[in-house]
Amino acid sequence: MSRNFSASGEIVRISEIFHRGPTELEGQAVRIMGKLTSHDIVNCTAVLSTVERSQNTNSTTSLNQQLSIDTRLIEPFEARLGSLFQMIGEIDFKTSSPVLHARVVRCVDGIDTAMYYKALDMQRQYLLQRIPPRECEMTADGENC
């Protein structure tokens, strides 16, 4: 029996989408979190901006990147400007800047963003230690390199 489940999406920061680019993320399912800065229900578009806090101060980081969102699959949703939203969808780099084709949305107002990103970093460190890099494949005898 074939299962056609959508991917849950790799948790990424908005800044990582711009840094990693189309070679790593084109068409990939991602989960992002950001502050809703604009929403156009007629054209089914929205813009999320970064919400990360600087590690040295309690103010938001000066690098305020924005990601365009295609909201056709999630309209209508309660879009409150300035609220934090988490979205899951596929990244498209076919235009001049990346666009997230969102298929899942939820409001996460009140989340501790510093703790969220700290937990994400800790999870990534743990997974890197636990999962060995794929530098060599198993030989025909079933032995590792």
Secondary structure, 3 states (H helix, E strand, C coil): CCCCCCCCCEECCHHHHHHHHHHHHCCCEEEEEEEEEEEECCCCEEEEECCCECCCCCCECCCCCEEEEECCCCCCCCCCCCCEEEEEEEEECCCCCCEEEEEEEEECCCCCHHHHHHHHHHHHHHHHHHCCCCCCCCCCCCCCC
